[in-house]
């Protein structure tokens, strides 16, 4: 069985950055890109808040740049997806979808988190053309426009408040007759004249030529007061949570109630020696490309130190 000094699972900003640092440290890293090479950024369009791109950059181009930088420093990039992980003993053994197995002395988990969607066909149809799951990433493109945010928790209220600082009008679509967010966050939303909360409302679909122009909504679905109508909007933001891609590593690695891998203090170290978690799979708070890249850097440095300590 092949044994690798540094194996990196995931190919977003965290995985590729870890590969850059591990490559420069002569760890001969191997990156398994998985199902979504480039990570979540590849489902958006332009990135304007990543340092080094003053005019903004196409998200796919940016991830390709970082990928090529990792390859320049010796990272080997493979396309397979991990299907099983034996973390019960060292070296750790990973199984992939082509049936191959690889052992590794250090493992950097950078598998990210997937945004939850409503499951509407139109969400896929308009993805990158008005549909987004990250207000911080894409809100800038909706300055002085009208947008809608779906959700009723703290995240949705935060996204709506953020967008209200950019957009002309923000609708918060809430399926329940109340907000689940903290009292302080609720008050912030309700006090904002640019935010209108649509309680007991569900989204049936989206419409538009070449991009989102509006949403098909239903109010008080299944009741005698049910009413369907169209709401003109320019952008549709999902804020109903994220699902960290950590299933493969449970229960070997402790996770919080949502599934984010728990790391030690402000480091990417997990409870298992030589196993590190970086990026959105271990970050329930920020979920930004720049913080993921920073975590990938930390993970690679920690992996290098671990290998030196172990004489590997």
SEMIMAR-204097 format. One record per residue: x, y, z of N, C-alpha, C, O in turn; residue in one letter. Coordinates in steps of 0.1 Angstrom, whole numbers, padded with zeros to 4 digits, always signed. Layout:
<figus>
XYZXYZXYZXYZA ...
</figus>
This chain:
<figus>
+0008-0012+0000+0000+0000+0000+0009+0013+0000+0019+0013+0007X +0005+0022-0008+0012+0035-0009+0011+0042+0004+0000+0043+0010X +0022+0048+0009+0022+0056+0022+0027+0070+0018+0038+0072+0013X +0018+0079+0022+0021+0094+0019+0024+0101+0032+0018+0098+0042X +0034+0110+0031+0037+0118+0043+0026+0128+0047+0022+0129+0059X +0020+0135+0037+0010+0145+0039-0001+0143+0029+0001+0146+0017X -0013+0139+0034-0024+0137+0025-0034+0148+0028-0038+0150+0039X -0039+0154+0017-0049+0165+0019-0062+0162+0012-0062+0159+0000X -0072+0162+0019-0086+0159+0014-0093+0172+0012-0096+0179+0022X -0096+0175-0001-0103+0188-0003-0095+0197-0012-0083+0198-0011X -0102+0205-0020-0095+0213-0030-0100+0227-0030-0099+0234-0041X -0106+0232-0019-0109+0246-0019-0097+0255-0015-0086+0250-0015X -0100+0267-0010-0089+0275-0006-0080+0269+0006-0068+0271+0006X -0087+0262+0015-0080+0255+0026-0071+0244+0020-0059+0244+0024X -0076+0235+0012-0068+0224+0007-0057+0228-0002-0046+0223+0000X -0059+0237-0011-0049+0242-0020-0038+0250-0013-0026+0248-0016X -0042+0258-0003-0032+0266+0004-0024+0256+0013-0011+0258+0014X -0030+0246+0019-0022+0237+0026-0012+0230+0017-0001+0227+0022X -0016+0227+0005-0007+0220-0004+0005+0229-0008+0016+0224-0010X +0002+0242-0009+0013+0252-0012+0024+0251-0001+0036+0250-0004X +0019+0253+0011+0028+0253+0023+0035+0240+0025+0047+0239+0028X +0027+0229+0023+0033+0215+0025+0043+0213+0014+0054+0206+0016X +0040+0217+0002+0050+0215-0009+0063+0223-0007+0074+0217-0009X +0062+0235-0002+0074+0243+0000+0082+0237+0011+0094+0240+0013X +0075+0230+0020+0083+0223+0031+0088+0209+0028+0093+0202+0036X +0087+0206+0015+0092+0193+0010+0085+0181+0016+0091+0171+0019X +0072+0183+0019+0064+0172+0025+0058+0163+0014+0052+0153+0017X +0060+0166+0001+0055+0158-0010+0040+0156-0008+0035+0144-0009X +0032+0166-0007+0017+0164-0004+0010+0159-0016+0013+0162-0027X +0000+0151-0013-0009+0146-0023-0023+0151-0020-0028+0149-0009X -0029+0158-0029-0043+0164-0027-0053+0156-0035-0051+0153-0047X -0063+0152-0028-0075+0145-0034-0086+0155-0036-0091+0160-0026X -0089+0159-0048-0098+0170-0050-0113+0167-0047-0120+0176-0043X -0117+0155-0048-0131+0151-0045-0140+0155-0056-0136+0158-0068X -0153+0156-0052-0164+0158-0062-0164+0173-0067-0170+0175-0078X -0159+0182-0060-0160+0196-0064-0146+0203-0064-0143+0211-0055X -0138+0200-0074-0125+0207-0075-0126+0222-0074-0134+0228-0082X -0119+0228-0065-0120+0242-0063-0129+0246-0052-0129+0258-0048X -0137+0237-0047-0146+0240-0036-0158+0248-0039-0161+0250-0051X -0164+0254-0029-0177+0261-0031-0176+0274-0039-0185+0278-0045X -0164+0279-0040-0162+0292-0047-0165+0289-0062-0168+0299-0069X -0164+0277-0067-0166+0275-0081-0180+0276-0085-0184+0275-0097X -0190+0277-0075-0204+0278-0079-0208+0293-0078-0220+0296-0080X -0199+0302-0076-0202+0316-0076-0195+0322-0089-0189+0314-0097X -0196+0335-0090-0190+0341-0103-0177+0349-0099-0166+0343-0101X -0179+0361-0095-0167+0369-0093-0164+0371-0078-0173+0372-0070X -0151+0371-0075-0147+0373-0061-0140+0387-0060-0130+0389-0068X -0145+0395-0051-0139+0408-0050-0132+0411-0037-0126+0422-0035X -0133+0402-0028-0128+0404-0014-0116+0396-0010-0113+0394+0001X -0110+0389-0020-0098+0381-0018-0085+0390-0020-0084+0395-0032X -0076+0392-0011-0065+0400-0013-0057+0396-0025-0055+0385-0029X -0052+0407-0032-0043+0404-0044-0050+0406-0057-0044+0405-0068X -0063+0408-0057-0071+0410-0069-0079+0423-0068-0091+0423-0066X -0072+0434-0071-0078+0447-0069-0090+0450-0078-0099+0457-0074X -0091+0443-0089-0102+0445-0098-0112+0433-0097-0121+0432-0105X -0110+0425-0087-0118+0413-0086-0113+0402-0096-0104+0404-0104X -0118+0390-0094-0114+0379-0102-0125+0368-0104-0132+0366-0094X -0125+0362-0115-0134+0351-0117-0131+0340-0107-0119+0336-0105X -0141+0335-0099-0138+0325-0089-0131+0313-0094-0122+0308-0087X -0135+0307-0105-0129+0296-0110-0114+0298-0114-0106+0290-0113X -0112+0310-0120-0098+0314-0123-0090+0315-0111-0078+0311-0111X -0095+0321-0100-0087+0322-0088-0083+0308-0082-0072+0306-0078X -0093+0299-0082-0090+0286-0077-0080+0279-0086-0072+0271-0081X -0081+0281-0099-0071+0275-0108-0057+0281-0106-0047+0273-0106X -0057+0294-0103-0044+0300-0100-0037+0294-0087-0025+0290-0087X -0045+0292-0077-0040+0286-0064-0036+0271-0066-0026+0267-0061X -0044+0264-0074-0041+0250-0078-0027+0249-0085-0019+0241-0081X -0025+0258-0095-0013+0257-0102-0001+0261-0093+0010+0256-0095X -0003+0270-0084+0007+0274-0074+0011+0262-0066+0023+0260-0063X +0001+0254-0061+0004+0242-0053+0012+0232-0062+0021+0226-0057X +0008+0231-0074+0015+0221-0083+0030+0226-0085+0039+0218-0086X +0031+0239-0086+0045+0244-0088+0054+0240-0077+0066+0238-0079X +0049+0239-0065+0057+0235-0053+0057+0220-0051+0061+0215-0040X +0053+0212-0061+0054+0198-0060+0042+0190-0055+0043+0178-0053X +0031+0197-0053+0019+0189-0048+0014+0181-0060+0013+0185-0071X +0010+0168-0056+0004+0159-0066-0011+0160-0064-0016+0158-0053X -0018+0163-0075-0033+0164-0073-0040+0153-0080-0038+0150-0092X -0048+0146-0073-0056+0135-0078-0071+0138-0077-0075+0146-0069X -0079+0131-0086-0093+0135-0087-0102+0126-0079-0114+0129-0078X -0097+0115-0073-0106+0106-0066-0113+0113-0053-0108+0123-0048X -0124+0106-0049-0131+0110-0037-0130+0100-0026-0132+0088-0029X -0127+0104-0014-0126+0095-0003-0140+0089+0001-0149+0096+0001X -0140+0076+0003-0153+0069+0007-0152+0063+0021-0163+0060+0026X -0140+0062+0026-0139+0056+0040-0126+0061+0046-0116+0063+0039X -0125+0062+0059-0113+0066+0066-0112+0058+0078-0120+0057+0087X -0100+0051+0079-0097+0043+0091-0087+0051+0099-0075+0051+0096X -0092+0058+0110-0084+0066+0118-0081+0059+0132-0077+0066+0141X -0082+0046+0132-0081+0039+0145-0066+0036+0148-0063+0033+0159X -0057+0037+0138-0043+0034+0140-0035+0042+0130-0040+0047+0120X -0022+0044+0134-0013+0051+0125-0004+0041+0117+0000+0031+0123X +0000+0044+0105-0005+0054+0097-0020+0053+0093-0025+0041+0093X -0027+0064+0091-0041+0063+0088-0043+0059+0074-0035+0061+0065X -0055+0052+0072-0057+0046+0059-0070+0052+0053-0081+0052+0059X -0069+0057+0041-0081+0062+0033-0084+0053+0022-0075+0049+0015X -0097+0051+0019-0102+0044+0008-0109+0053-0002-0116+0062+0003X -0107+0051-0015-0112+0061-0025-0122+0054-0034-0123+0042-0034X -0130+0062-0042-0141+0057-0050-0136+0048-0061-0144+0041-0067X -0123+0048-0064-0118+0038-0074-0114+0025-0068-0108+0017-0075X -0116+0024-0055-0112+0011-0048-0098+0012-0042-0094+0003-0035X -0090+0022-0046-0076+0023-0041-0076+0026-0026-0085+0033-0021X -0065+0022-0019-0063+0026-0005-0049+0032-0004-0040+0028-0010X -0048+0043+0005-0036+0050+0007-0034+0052+0022-0044+0056+0029X -0022+0050+0026-0019+0053+0040-0012+0066+0041-0005+0070+0032X -0013+0073+0053-0007+0086+0054-0003+0088+0068-0009+0084+0078X +0008+0095+0070+0014+0099+0083+0007+0111+0089+0004+0113+0101X +0003+0121+0080-0005+0132+0084-0016+0134+0074-0015+0131+0062X -0028+0138+0080-0040+0140+0072-0045+0154+0074-0048+0157+0086X -0047+0162+0064-0053+0175+0065-0067+0174+0059-0069+0172+0047X -0077+0175+0067-0091+0175+0062-0096+0189+0059-0097+0197+0067X -0099+0191+0046-0103+0204+0041-0115+0202+0032-0116+0207+0021X -0124+0193+0036-0136+0189+0028-0147+0199+0028-0157+0197+0020X -0146+0210+0035-0155+0221+0034-0169+0218+0040-0171+0209+0047X -0178+0227+0037-0192+0226+0041-0201+0230+0030-0198+0239+0022X -0212+0223+0029-0221+0226+0017-0233+0234+0022-0239+0230+0032X -0236+0245+0015-0248+0253+0019-0261+0245+0017-0262+0237+0007X -0270+0246+0026-0283+0240+0024-0292+0248+0015-0292+0260+0015X -0298+0241+0006-0308+0247-0004-0322+0242-0002-0324+0232+0005X -0331+0249-0007-0345+0245-0006-0349+0232-0013-0358+0225-0010X -0341+0230-0024-0344+0218-0032-0352+0221-0044-0357+0212-0051X -0352+0234-0048-0360+0238-0060-0351+0237-0072-0339+0240-0072X -0357+0232-0083-0349+0231-0096-0344+0245-0100-0333+0246-0106X -0351+0255-0097-0347+0269-0101-0335+0274-0094-0327+0282-0099X -0332+0268-0082-0320+0272-0075-0307+0268-0083-0298+0275-0084X -0308+0256-0089-0297+0252-0097-0296+0259-0110-0286+0263-0115X -0308+0262-0116-0309+0269-0129-0303+0283-0128-0296+0287-0137X -0305+0290-0117-0300+0304-0115-0288+0305-0106-0285+0316-0102X -0282+0294-0103-0270+0295-0095-0259+0303-0102-0255+0300-0113X -0254+0313-0095-0244+0322-0101-0251+0333-0110-0244+0341-0115X -0264+0332-0111-0271+0342-0119-0283+0348-0111-0293+0351-0116X -0280+0350-0098-0290+0356-0089-0292+0348-0077-0298+0353-0067X -0288+0335-0077-0289+0327-0065-0276+0326-0058-0266+0322-0064X -0276+0328-0045-0263+0327-0037-0266+0322-0023-0277+0323-0018X -0256+0316-0017-0257+0312-0003-0247+0319+0005-0243+0315+0016X -0242+0331+0000-0232+0338+0008-0233+0353+0005-0229+0358-0005X -0240+0360+0014-0242+0375+0013-0229+0382+0013-0227+0392+0005X -0219+0378+0021-0207+0385+0022-0199+0383+0009-0192+0393+0005X -0200+0372+0003-0193+0370-0010-0199+0378-0021-0192+0384-0029X -0213+0377-0022-0219+0382-0034-0228+0395-0032-0233+0400-0042X -0230+0399-0020-0238+0411-0017-0234+0423-0025-0243+0431-0029X -0222+0425-0027-0217+0437-0034-0223+0439-0048-0224+0450-0052X -0226+0428-0054-0232+0429-0068-0246+0434-0068-0252+0436-0078X -0252+0435-0056-0266+0439-0055-0268+0453-0049-0279+0455-0043X -0258+0461-0050-0259+0475-0045-0271+0482-0051-0273+0482-0064X -0280+0488-0043-0291+0495-0047-0301+0487-0055-0309+0492-0063X -0301+0474-0053-0311+0465-0059-0320+0459-0049-0319+0462-0037X -0329+0451-0053-0338+0444-0044-0335+0429-0043-0333+0422-0053X -0334+0424-0031-0330+0411-0029-0339+0404-0018-0346+0411-0011X -0339+0391-0018-0346+0383-0008-0337+0374-0001-0328+0368-0007X -0339+0372+0012-0331+0362+0020-0341+0352+0026-0351+0356+0031X -0338+0339+0025-0346+0329+0030-0340+0324+0043-0329+0320+0044X -0348+0324+0053-0344+0318+0066-0349+0327+0078-0353+0339+0076X -0349+0321+0090-0354+0329+0101-0346+0328+0113-0349+0333+0124X -0333+0323+0112-0324+0322+0123-0314+0333+0123-0316+0343+0116X -0304+0332+0132-0294+0343+0133-0287+0345+0120-0284+0357+0117X -0283+0334+0113-0276+0336+0101-0284+0344+0091-0279+0353+0084X -0297+0341+0089-0305+0348+0080-0307+0363+0084-0306+0371+0075X -0308+0365+0097-0309+0379+0101-0297+0387+0099-0297+0399+0095X -0285+0380+0101-0272+0386+0099-0271+0390+0084-0266+0400+0080X -0274+0380+0075-0273+0382+0061-0282+0393+0056-0278+0402+0048X -0295+0394+0061-0304+0404+0058-0299+0418+0062-0300+0428+0054X -0293+0419+0074-0288+0431+0079-0276+0436+0071-0274+0448+0068X -0267+0426+0067-0256+0430+0059-0260+0435+0045-0255+0445+0041X -0270+0428+0039-0274+0432+0026-0282+0445+0026-0281+0453+0017X -0288+0448+0038-0295+0461+0039-0286+0473+0038-0290+0484+0034X -0273+0471+0041-0263+0481+0040-0259+0483+0025-0251+0493+0022X -0263+0474+0016-0259+0475+0002-0271+0477-0007-0271+0486-0016X -0281+0469-0005-0293+0469-0013-0303+0480-0010-0302+0486+0001X -0312+0482-0020-0322+0492-0018-0333+0487-0009-0340+0494-0001X -0336+0474-0010-0347+0467-0003-0343+0452-0001-0338+0446-0010X -0346+0447+0011-0344+0434+0015-0356+0427+0020-0362+0432+0030X -0361+0416+0014-0372+0409+0019-0366+0396+0027-0357+0390+0021X -0371+0394+0038-0367+0382+0046-0379+0372+0046-0389+0375+0052X -0377+0361+0039-0387+0351+0037-0386+0341+0048-0377+0333+0049X -0396+0340+0056-0396+0332+0068-0409+0323+0068-0420+0327+0067X -0406+0309+0068-0418+0300+0067-0426+0299+0079-0438+0295+0079X -0421+0303+0091-0428+0303+0103-0434+0316+0106-0430+0326+0100X -0443+0317+0116-0449+0330+0120-0440+0338+0129-0445+0348+0135X -0428+0334+0131-0419+0340+0140-0404+0338+0136-0402+0330+0127X -0395+0346+0141-0381+0345+0138-0375+0336+0149-0378+0337+0161X -0365+0328+0145-0358+0319+0155-0346+0326+0160-0339+0320+0169X -0342+0337+0155-0330+0344+0158-0330+0349+0173-0341+0350+0179X -0319+0352+0178-0318+0358+0191-0326+0371+0192-0328+0377+0181X -0330+0375+0204-0338+0387+0205-0331+0400+0199-0338+0408+0192X -0319+0401+0202-0311+0412+0197-0311+0413+0182-0312+0423+0176X -0309+0401+0176-0308+0400+0161-0322+0403+0155-0323+0409+0145X -0332+0398+0162-0346+0400+0157-0349+0415+0157-0354+0421+0147X -0345+0422+0168-0348+0436+0169-0340+0444+0158-0346+0454+0153X -0328+0440+0155-0320+0446+0145-0327+0446+0131-0327+0456+0124X -0333+0434+0128-0340+0433+0116-0353+0440+0116-0356+0448+0106X -0361+0439+0126-0374+0446+0127-0373+0461+0127-0382+0468+0123X -0362+0466+0132-0360+0480+0133-0354+0486+0120-0353+0499+0119X -0350+0478+0111-0343+0483+0099-0354+0486+0088-0361+0477+0084X -0355+0499+0084-0366+0502+0075-0364+0496+0061-0374+0496+0053X -0352+0491+0058-0350+0486+0045-0353+0471+0044-0353+0465+0033X -0356+0465+0056-0359+0450+0056-0374+0448+0059-0380+0454+0068X -0380+0440+0050-0394+0437+0052-0395+0421+0055-0390+0414+0046X -0401+0417+0066-0401+0403+0069-0415+0397+0064-0425+0403+0067X -0414+0387+0056-0426+0380+0050-0428+0367+0058-0422+0357+0055X -0435+0368+0069-0438+0356+0077-0447+0346+0070-0455+0350+0062X -0446+0334+0075-0455+0323+0070-0455+0322+0054-0465+0321+0048X -0443+0324+0049-0442+0324+0034-0431+0314+0029-0421+0313+0035X -0435+0307+0019-0426+0297+0013-0423+0301-0002-0431+0307-0008X -0411+0297-0007-0408+0299-0021-0411+0287-0029-0408+0276-0026X -0419+0290-0039-0423+0279-0049-0414+0278-0060-0412+0267-0066X -0407+0289-0064-0398+0289-0076-0393+0303-0079-0396+0312-0072X -0385+0304-0089-0379+0316-0093-0382+0318-0108-0385+0308-0115X -0381+0330-0112-0383+0333-0127-0374+0344-0131-0368+0352-0123X -0372+0345-0145-0363+0355-0150-0356+0350-0163-0354+0338-0165X -0353+0360-0172-0346+0357-0184-0331+0360-0182-0328+0372-0181X -0323+0350-0182-0309+0352-0181-0304+0355-0167-0293+0358-0164X -0313+0354-0157-0310+0357-0143-0323+0358-0135-0334+0359-0141X -0321+0359-0122-0333+0360-0114-0340+0374-0115-0333+0384-0114X -0353+0374-0118-0360+0386-0118-0372+0386-0108-0378+0397-0105X -0374+0375-0102-0384+0374-0092-0386+0360-0086-0380+0351-0091X -0395+0359-0076-0397+0347-0069-0412+0344-0068-0420+0353-0066X -0416+0331-0070-0430+0327-0069-0431+0323-0054-0425+0314-0049X -0440+0330-0047-0442+0328-0033-0456+0323-0029-0466+0326-0037X -0457+0317-0018-0471+0313-0013-0471+0317+0002-0462+0314+0010X -0482+0324+0006-0484+0328+0020-0494+0320+0026-0505+0317+0021X -0491+0315+0038-0500+0306+0046-0505+0294+0038-0517+0292+0037X -0495+0287+0033-0498+0275+0025-0506+0265+0033-0503+0262+0045X -0516+0259+0026-0524+0249+0032-0535+0253+0042-0541+0245+0049X -0537+0267+0042-0548+0272+0051-0558+0279+0042-0556+0281+0030X -0570+0282+0048-0580+0289+0040-0575+0303+0035-0581+0308+0026X -0565+0308+0041-0560+0321+0037-0548+0320+0027-0541+0330+0024X -0546+0308+0022-0534+0307+0012-0535+0316+0001-0546+0319-0005X -0524+0322-0003-0523+0332-0014-0510+0330-0021-0499+0331-0014X -0510+0329-0034-0497+0328-0041-0495+0342-0049-0505+0348-0053X -0483+0346-0050-0480+0358-0057-0466+0358-0061-0458+0350-0057X -0462+0368-0070-0449+0369-0075-0442+0381-0069-0449+0392-0067X -0430+0380-0065-0422+0391-0058-0410+0394-0067-0401+0386-0068X -0410+0406-0073-0399+0410-0081-0386+0413-0073-0387+0420-0063X -0376+0406-0076-0363+0407-0069-0352+0405-0079-0354+0400-0090X -0340+0410-0075-0328+0408-0084-0319+0397-0079-0311+0392-0087X -0319+0394-0066-0311+0384-0060-0318+0376-0050-0327+0381-0043X -0315+0363-0049-0321+0353-0040-0311+0347-0031-0303+0339-0036X -0310+0349-0018-0300+0344-0009-0305+0334+0000-0315+0336+0007X -0298+0322+0001-0302+0312+0010-0294+0313+0023-0282+0315+0022X -0301+0313+0034-0295+0314+0047-0301+0305+0057-0306+0308+0068X -0302+0292+0052-0308+0282+0061-0298+0272+0066-0302+0261+0071X -0286+0276+0066-0275+0268+0073-0266+0261+0063-0268+0261+0051X -0255+0255+0069-0245+0248+0061-0244+0234+0067-0247+0232+0079X -0240+0225+0059-0238+0211+0063-0223+0207+0061-0219+0205+0050X -0215+0207+0072-0201+0204+0071-0199+0190+0066-0206+0181+0070X -0190+0188+0057-0187+0175+0050-0177+0167+0059-0166+0165+0055X -0183+0163+0070-0174+0156+0080-0179+0142+0083-0173+0135+0092X -0189+0137+0076-0195+0124+0080-0185+0113+0080-0185+0104+0088X -0175+0114+0070-0165+0103+0069-0157+0101+0081-0151+0090+0083X -0155+0111+0089-0146+0111+0100-0152+0110+0114-0145+0110+0124X -0165+0108+0114-0172+0106+0126-0174+0091+0128-0177+0084+0118X -0173+0085+0140-0172+0092+0153-0157+0093+0157-0154+0097+0169X -0148+0090+0148-0133+0091+0152-0129+0105+0157-0121+0106+0166X -0135+0115+0151-0132+0129+0154-0144+0135+0160-0155+0135+0155X -0143+0142+0172-0154+0148+0178-0159+0160+0169-0151+0168+0164X -0172+0161+0168-0178+0172+0161-0189+0179+0170-0193+0173+0179X -0192+0192+0166-0203+0198+0174-0216+0193+0169-0217+0184+0161X -0227+0198+0175-0240+0193+0172-0244+0195+0157-0253+0187+0152X -0238+0204+0150-0241+0206+0136-0232+0197+0127-0236+0194+0116X -0221+0192+0132-0212+0184+0125-0198+0190+0121-0190+0184+0115X -0196+0202+0126-0183+0209+0124-0172+0202+0133-0174+0199+0145X -0161+0198+0127-0150+0191+0134-0145+0201+0145-0142+0212+0142X -0143+0196+0157-0138+0204+0168-0123+0203+0168-0117+0193+0168X -0117+0215+0168-0102+0216+0168-0098+0222+0182-0106+0228+0189X -0085+0221+0184-0079+0226+0197-0076+0241+0196-0069+0245+0188X -0083+0248+0205-0081+0263+0207-0082+0270+0193-0091+0268+0186X -0072+0277+0189-0072+0285+0177-0063+0278+0167-0056+0285+0159X -0062+0265+0167-0053+0257+0158-0062+0247+0150-0073+0245+0153X -0056+0241+0140-0063+0231+0132-0061+0217+0138-0065+0207+0132X -0054+0216+0149-0052+0203+0155-0065+0196+0160-0073+0203+0166X -0066+0183+0157-0078+0176+0163-0073+0167+0174-0061+0168+0178X -0081+0159+0179-0078+0150+0191-0068+0139+0186-0062+0133+0194X -0068+0136+0173-0059+0126+0168-0045+0132+0164-0045+0141+0156X -0034+0126+0168-0021+0131+0164-0019+0130+0149-0022+0119+0143X -0015+0141+0143-0012+0141+0128-0025+0143+0120-0024+0142+0107X -0036+0145+0126-0048+0148+0118-0053+0162+0121-0054+0166+0133X -0055+0170+0110-0058+0184+0111-0070+0187+0103-0072+0181+0093X -0078+0197+0108-0090+0201+0100-0089+0216+0097-0086+0224+0106X -0091+0219+0085-0089+0233+0080-0101+0238+0072-0106+0230+0064X -0104+0250+0073-0115+0256+0064-0129+0254+0070-0131+0252+0082X -0138+0254+0061-0152+0254+0065-0157+0241+0072-0167+0242+0079X -0150+0230+0071-0154+0218+0078-0152+0219+0093-0158+0212+0100X -0144+0230+0097-0142+0232+0111-0145+0246+0115-0141+0251+0126X -0152+0254+0106-0154+0268+0109-0169+0271+0107-0174+0274+0096X -0176+0271+0119-0191+0275+0118-0193+0290+0118-0205+0294+0117X -0183+0298+0119-0185+0312+0121-0182+0321+0109-0191+0329+0106X -0171+0319+0102-0167+0329+0092-0170+0324+0078-0176+0331+0070X -0165+0312+0075-0168+0306+0061-0164+0315+0050-0172+0317+0041X -0152+0320+0050-0147+0329+0040-0135+0323+0033-0128+0315+0039X -0133+0326+0021-0121+0320+0014-0108+0324+0021-0099+0315+0022X -0107+0336+0025-0095+0341+0031-0092+0334+0045-0081+0330+0048X -0103+0331+0053-0101+0324+0066-0098+0309+0063-0090+0303+0071X -0104+0304+0053-0101+0290+0049-0086+0288+0045-0080+0279+0049X -0082+0298+0037-0068+0297+0032-0058+0298+0044-0048+0291+0044X -0061+0307+0053-0053+0309+0065-0053+0296+0073-0042+0292+0078X -0064+0289+0074-0065+0277+0082-0057+0266+0075-0050+0257+0081X -0057+0266+0061-0049+0256+0054-0034+0258+0056-0026+0249+0057X -0030+0271+0057-0016+0274+0060-0012+0269+0074-0002+0262+0075X -0021+0271+0084-0018+0266+0097-0017+0251+0098-0008+0245+0104X -0026+0244+0090-0026+0230+0090-0013+0224+0085-0008+0214+0090X -0008+0230+0074+0004+0225+0068+0016+0227+0077+0025+0219+0078X +0017+0239+0084+0027+0241+0093+0027+0231+0105+0037+0226+0109X +0015+0229+0110+0014+0219+0120+0018+0205+0116+0024+0197+0123X +0014+0201+0103+0018+0188+0098+0033+0187+0097+0039+0177+0100X +0039+0198+0092+0054+0198+0091+0060+0196+0105+0070+0188+0106X +0056+0203+0115+0061+0201+0129+0059+0187+0134+0068+0182+0140X +0047+0182+0132+0044+0168+0136+0054+0158+0130+0059+0150+0137X +0056+0159+0117+0064+0150+0110+0079+0151+0115+0086+0141+0116X +0083+0163+0118+0097+0165+0123+0098+0158+0137+0108+0152+0140X +0088+0161+0145+0088+0155+0159+0088+0140+0159+0094+0133+0167X +0081+0134+0149+0080+0120+0148+0092+0113+0140+0093+0101+0138X +0101+0122+0135+0112+0117+0127+0108+0111+0114+0114+0102+0108X +0097+0117+0108+0092+0112+0095+0094+0121+0084+0090+0118+0073X 
</figus>
